[in-house]
Amino acid sequence: DRLPPPYLQNVRCRRQAMCANSLPLSPALLRRHVGVAPPASYPAEAWPGYRAPIVRADGSGGWKCRLARFGLIPHWARDGAIGRKTYNARSETVGERPSFKHAWRRGQYCLVPMAAFFEPSWESGKAERWRIAPADAEYLAVAGLWERWTNPQTRQPELSFTLLTVNADAHSLMRRFHRPRSEKRMIVVIPPEERAAWLHATADYARSFLLPYPAERLAAAPSPRQPVAD
């Protein structure tokens, strides 16, 4: 049920998708900096269809970490294929879109810890992969929604998630990415002092967190993919 990276690269170039590739925080850093017990293992890179760690409120004032599929699968979906289109959710419409409104209105908010994420820059006239990472911290905690879906074939519940995005046309860093004349967007990064509040927010209060992250708190540089050895 995974999508290979080359397929996702093509999708990004054609459809102007937002964040489709990131580096999940390692198990050691999850334990050290987030203070949660990490999952046993997961891929070093996350693409839609892959599983990555997310952090949720545990119901008793603490946090818990679980693996979830990148690409939210609504509870009503017949299969998991919809996750290929639902790995990002626009903050402006998240409460109305059929795929996301159930999770949004029920307050199913999560944090997605990542060391960095990748976006294409077209400043040279062609897509060049850039790495965006925190400039002043060990990791980024990205705002997400989680959902639980029962696979009709296995009868087993599956956890999935999406990343929330905001407009970045005026953002001094993120406006540099994606094709010219297309809308610029960026994922929502939750500052350290607001992470607990985000996980326990109501639907109305949650909108106050959906803001662009300051450019000076991010560092970006070209990061071409390394060729695969024979």
C-alpha beads as a LAMMPS data file, in Angstrom:
LAMMPS data file: protein, C-alpha beads

230 atoms
229 bonds

1 atom types
1 bond types

-500.0 500.0 xlo xhi
-500.0 500.0 ylo yhi
-500.0 500.0 zlo zhi

Masses

1 110.0

Atoms # bond

1 1 1 0.000 0.000 0.000
2 1 1 2.989 2.306 -0.374
3 1 1 3.560 4.796 -3.169
4 1 1 7.169 4.873 -4.414
5 1 1 8.956 8.233 -4.190
6 1 1 9.263 8.690 -7.997
7 1 1 5.459 8.523 -8.309
8 1 1 5.036 11.174 -5.642
9 1 1 7.598 13.424 -7.294
10 1 1 5.535 13.350 -10.489
11 1 1 2.348 14.060 -8.565
12 1 1 3.937 17.069 -6.899
13 1 1 5.071 18.563 -10.174
14 1 1 1.730 18.034 -11.932
15 1 1 -0.774 18.837 -9.195
16 1 1 1.128 21.327 -7.046
17 1 1 0.683 19.252 -3.912
18 1 1 2.114 20.633 -0.704
19 1 1 4.238 18.685 1.732
20 1 1 4.470 15.110 0.453
21 1 1 7.874 14.129 1.835
22 1 1 9.456 14.570 5.259
23 1 1 11.963 13.088 7.689
24 1 1 10.180 11.747 10.781
25 1 1 11.946 12.385 14.064
26 1 1 14.086 9.410 15.056
27 1 1 13.015 7.132 17.951
28 1 1 15.873 8.428 20.128
29 1 1 14.906 12.064 19.556
30 1 1 11.220 11.323 20.087
31 1 1 12.050 9.941 23.497
32 1 1 14.542 12.676 24.375
33 1 1 12.802 15.805 23.105
34 1 1 9.104 14.915 22.910
35 1 1 9.070 12.713 25.985
36 1 1 7.060 9.871 24.452
37 1 1 7.740 6.168 23.990
38 1 1 8.452 5.826 20.250
39 1 1 7.121 3.089 17.953
40 1 1 9.475 0.169 17.424
41 1 1 10.398 1.022 13.827
42 1 1 9.309 3.084 10.833
43 1 1 10.802 4.346 7.541
44 1 1 13.458 7.069 7.700
45 1 1 11.477 9.096 5.132
46 1 1 7.731 9.583 5.008
47 1 1 5.708 9.677 1.783
48 1 1 1.931 9.346 1.381
49 1 1 1.021 5.756 2.123
50 1 1 3.988 5.295 4.486
51 1 1 3.592 5.088 8.244
52 1 1 5.114 7.732 10.481
53 1 1 4.884 8.627 14.193
54 1 1 2.234 11.069 15.382
55 1 1 1.651 12.437 18.884
56 1 1 -1.829 12.690 20.420
57 1 1 -3.301 13.555 23.800
58 1 1 -3.671 10.406 25.916
59 1 1 -6.852 11.450 27.748
60 1 1 -5.156 11.963 31.099
61 1 1 -3.213 15.148 30.425
62 1 1 -0.213 13.449 28.815
63 1 1 0.883 12.540 25.319
64 1 1 1.170 9.252 23.453
65 1 1 2.916 8.336 20.226
66 1 1 1.520 5.975 17.575
67 1 1 2.297 4.999 14.011
68 1 1 -0.205 6.258 11.455
69 1 1 -0.474 6.200 7.689
70 1 1 0.383 9.472 5.959
71 1 1 -2.787 10.338 4.038
72 1 1 -5.995 10.542 6.042
73 1 1 -8.561 7.821 5.375
74 1 1 -12.066 8.995 6.394
75 1 1 -14.089 6.603 8.525
76 1 1 -16.585 6.206 5.656
77 1 1 -14.028 5.279 2.957
78 1 1 -14.450 1.950 1.136
79 1 1 -10.691 1.495 0.793
80 1 1 -7.439 3.269 1.559
81 1 1 -6.817 4.696 -1.918
82 1 1 -8.232 8.090 -0.928
83 1 1 -5.150 8.608 1.236
84 1 1 -3.190 9.391 -1.939
85 1 1 -5.122 12.682 -2.136
86 1 1 -5.614 13.574 1.541
87 1 1 -2.114 13.955 2.954
88 1 1 -2.586 17.753 3.204
89 1 1 -5.682 19.650 4.370
90 1 1 -6.316 23.321 3.589
91 1 1 -6.991 25.191 6.823
92 1 1 -9.541 27.432 5.110
93 1 1 -11.873 24.536 4.259
94 1 1 -10.873 21.743 6.646
95 1 1 -14.105 22.016 8.636
96 1 1 -16.282 21.590 5.525
97 1 1 -14.434 19.073 3.346
98 1 1 -16.027 15.592 3.568
99 1 1 -12.679 13.874 4.104
100 1 1 -11.654 16.043 7.056
101 1 1 -14.696 17.546 8.755
102 1 1 -15.353 14.545 11.018
103 1 1 -11.834 14.634 12.480
104 1 1 -11.811 18.423 12.703
105 1 1 -15.145 18.765 14.494
106 1 1 -14.298 15.952 16.918
107 1 1 -11.021 17.628 17.869
108 1 1 -8.829 14.792 16.593
109 1 1 -5.723 16.951 16.513
110 1 1 -2.191 15.604 16.501
111 1 1 1.408 16.723 16.227
112 1 1 3.662 15.227 13.578
113 1 1 7.291 15.491 14.754
114 1 1 9.773 15.802 11.910
115 1 1 13.429 16.695 11.513
116 1 1 12.790 18.328 8.134
117 1 1 10.477 18.389 5.136
118 1 1 11.075 18.851 1.413
119 1 1 9.611 21.149 -1.237
120 1 1 10.454 21.859 -4.907
121 1 1 11.951 25.217 -5.896
122 1 1 11.406 26.367 -9.493
123 1 1 13.692 29.425 -9.308
124 1 1 16.125 27.838 -11.773
125 1 1 13.352 27.013 -14.243
126 1 1 13.020 23.383 -13.174
127 1 1 12.027 21.628 -9.968
128 1 1 14.886 21.350 -7.486
129 1 1 14.425 19.561 -4.175
130 1 1 15.033 21.709 -1.082
131 1 1 15.224 20.667 2.567
132 1 1 13.466 22.868 5.140
133 1 1 14.426 22.310 8.787
134 1 1 14.214 24.180 12.090
135 1 1 16.864 26.876 12.478
136 1 1 16.707 27.000 16.260
137 1 1 15.403 23.641 17.502
138 1 1 15.820 19.867 17.224
139 1 1 12.536 19.284 15.409
140 1 1 9.348 20.713 13.987
141 1 1 5.962 19.775 15.449
142 1 1 3.489 20.040 12.572
143 1 1 -0.251 20.378 13.096
144 1 1 -2.226 17.388 11.862
145 1 1 -5.568 15.614 12.054
146 1 1 -5.875 11.911 12.746
147 1 1 -8.619 9.484 11.879
148 1 1 -9.418 5.850 12.615
149 1 1 -10.730 3.706 9.760
150 1 1 -11.726 0.036 9.788
151 1 1 -10.264 -1.849 6.865
152 1 1 -13.222 -3.826 5.404
153 1 1 -10.934 -6.616 4.205
154 1 1 -9.021 -7.250 7.435
155 1 1 -11.633 -5.860 9.873
156 1 1 -8.732 -4.161 11.624
157 1 1 -8.673 -0.475 12.616
158 1 1 -6.042 1.700 10.940
159 1 1 -4.788 5.081 12.090
160 1 1 -4.042 7.749 9.478
161 1 1 -3.289 11.475 9.425
162 1 1 -3.080 14.621 7.320
163 1 1 -0.971 17.797 7.635
164 1 1 -2.711 21.176 7.851
165 1 1 -1.592 23.940 5.477
166 1 1 -2.000 27.728 5.212
167 1 1 -1.423 30.279 2.471
168 1 1 2.218 31.386 2.132
169 1 1 2.074 33.886 -0.745
170 1 1 3.600 36.557 1.518
171 1 1 6.013 34.273 3.392
172 1 1 9.591 35.304 2.620
173 1 1 10.835 31.696 2.536
174 1 1 7.947 29.437 1.545
175 1 1 6.830 31.651 -1.342
176 1 1 9.998 30.476 -3.116
177 1 1 8.611 26.972 -3.623
178 1 1 6.325 25.385 -6.219
179 1 1 5.649 26.567 -9.736
180 1 1 5.571 30.276 -10.645
181 1 1 2.113 31.866 -10.527
182 1 1 0.748 29.039 -8.388
183 1 1 -0.576 29.617 -4.886
184 1 1 2.143 29.197 -2.268
185 1 1 1.314 27.200 0.832
186 1 1 3.098 25.827 3.866
187 1 1 2.427 23.299 6.598
188 1 1 1.431 24.633 10.020
189 1 1 4.238 24.405 12.577
190 1 1 3.150 24.615 16.220
191 1 1 5.617 26.501 18.472
192 1 1 6.854 24.653 21.593
193 1 1 4.826 26.760 24.022
194 1 1 1.558 26.021 22.160
195 1 1 1.820 22.288 21.490
196 1 1 -0.117 21.082 24.525
197 1 1 -2.868 23.636 23.874
198 1 1 -3.179 22.497 20.246
199 1 1 -3.705 18.871 21.246
200 1 1 -6.550 19.865 23.589
201 1 1 -8.129 22.623 21.493
202 1 1 -11.780 22.949 20.548
203 1 1 -12.662 23.317 16.867
204 1 1 -13.207 27.082 17.246
205 1 1 -10.024 27.630 19.248
206 1 1 -7.963 25.419 16.932
207 1 1 -8.217 27.953 14.101
208 1 1 -6.108 30.412 16.113
209 1 1 -3.121 28.068 15.697
210 1 1 -3.311 27.941 11.892
211 1 1 -0.698 30.582 11.086
212 1 1 2.484 30.742 8.974
213 1 1 5.635 29.892 10.928
214 1 1 8.238 32.704 11.057
215 1 1 10.757 32.441 8.219
216 1 1 13.659 33.254 10.529
217 1 1 12.947 30.089 12.518
218 1 1 13.437 27.908 9.436
219 1 1 16.570 26.998 7.489
220 1 1 16.411 25.903 3.846
221 1 1 18.970 24.598 1.384
222 1 1 19.067 22.542 -1.826
223 1 1 18.958 18.807 -1.140
224 1 1 19.010 16.769 -4.359
225 1 1 18.066 13.136 -4.065
226 1 1 21.054 10.828 -4.050
227 1 1 21.220 8.305 -6.912
228 1 1 20.325 4.758 -5.960
229 1 1 23.340 2.448 -6.055
230 1 1 23.184 -0.547 -8.402

Bonds

1 1 1 2
2 1 2 3
3 1 3 4
4 1 4 5
5 1 5 6
6 1 6 7
7 1 7 8
8 1 8 9
9 1 9 10
10 1 10 11
11 1 11 12
12 1 12 13
13 1 13 14
14 1 14 15
15 1 15 16
16 1 16 17
17 1 17 18
18 1 18 19
19 1 19 20
20 1 20 21
21 1 21 22
22 1 22 23
23 1 23 24
24 1 24 25
25 1 25 26
26 1 26 27
27 1 27 28
28 1 28 29
29 1 29 30
30 1 30 31
31 1 31 32
32 1 32 33
33 1 33 34
34 1 34 35
35 1 35 36
36 1 36 37
37 1 37 38
38 1 38 39
39 1 39 40
40 1 40 41
41 1 41 42
42 1 42 43
43 1 43 44
44 1 44 45
45 1 45 46
46 1 46 47
47 1 47 48
48 1 48 49
49 1 49 50
50 1 50 51
51 1 51 52
52 1 52 53
53 1 53 54
54 1 54 55
55 1 55 56
56 1 56 57
57 1 57 58
58 1 58 59
59 1 59 60
60 1 60 61
61 1 61 62
62 1 62 63
63 1 63 64
64 1 64 65
65 1 65 66
66 1 66 67
67 1 67 68
68 1 68 69
69 1 69 70
70 1 70 71
71 1 71 72
72 1 72 73
73 1 73 74
74 1 74 75
75 1 75 76
76 1 76 77
77 1 77 78
78 1 78 79
79 1 79 80
80 1 80 81
81 1 81 82
82 1 82 83
83 1 83 84
84 1 84 85
85 1 85 86
86 1 86 87
87 1 87 88
88 1 88 89
89 1 89 90
90 1 90 91
91 1 91 92
92 1 92 93
93 1 93 94
94 1 94 95
95 1 95 96
96 1 96 97
97 1 97 98
98 1 98 99
99 1 99 100
100 1 100 101
101 1 101 102
102 1 102 103
103 1 103 104
104 1 104 105
105 1 105 106
106 1 106 107
107 1 107 108
108 1 108 109
109 1 109 110
110 1 110 111
111 1 111 112
112 1 112 113
113 1 113 114
114 1 114 115
115 1 115 116
116 1 116 117
117 1 117 118
118 1 118 119
119 1 119 120
120 1 120 121
121 1 121 122
122 1 122 123
123 1 123 124
124 1 124 125
125 1 125 126
126 1 126 127
127 1 127 128
128 1 128 129
129 1 129 130
130 1 130 131
131 1 131 132
132 1 132 133
133 1 133 134
134 1 134 135
135 1 135 136
136 1 136 137
137 1 137 138
138 1 138 139
139 1 139 140
140 1 140 141
141 1 141 142
142 1 142 143
143 1 143 144
144 1 144 145
145 1 145 146
146 1 146 147
147 1 147 148
148 1 148 149
149 1 149 150
150 1 150 151
151 1 151 152
152 1 152 153
153 1 153 154
154 1 154 155
155 1 155 156
156 1 156 157
157 1 157 158
158 1 158 159
159 1 159 160
160 1 160 161
161 1 161 162
162 1 162 163
163 1 163 164
164 1 164 165
165 1 165 166
166 1 166 167
167 1 167 168
168 1 168 169
169 1 169 170
170 1 170 171
171 1 171 172
172 1 172 173
173 1 173 174
174 1 174 175
175 1 175 176
176 1 176 177
177 1 177 178
178 1 178 179
179 1 179 180
180 1 180 181
181 1 181 182
182 1 182 183
183 1 183 184
184 1 184 185
185 1 185 186
186 1 186 187
187 1 187 188
188 1 188 189
189 1 189 190
190 1 190 191
191 1 191 192
192 1 192 193
193 1 193 194
194 1 194 195
195 1 195 196
196 1 196 197
197 1 197 198
198 1 198 199
199 1 199 200
200 1 200 201
201 1 201 202
202 1 202 203
203 1 203 204
204 1 204 205
205 1 205 206
206 1 206 207
207 1 207 208
208 1 208 209
209 1 209 210
210 1 210 211
211 1 211 212
212 1 212 213
213 1 213 214
214 1 214 215
215 1 215 216
216 1 216 217
217 1 217 218
218 1 218 219
219 1 219 220
220 1 220 221
221 1 221 222
222 1 222 223
223 1 223 224
224 1 224 225
225 1 225 226
226 1 226 227
227 1 227 228
228 1 228 229
229 1 229 230
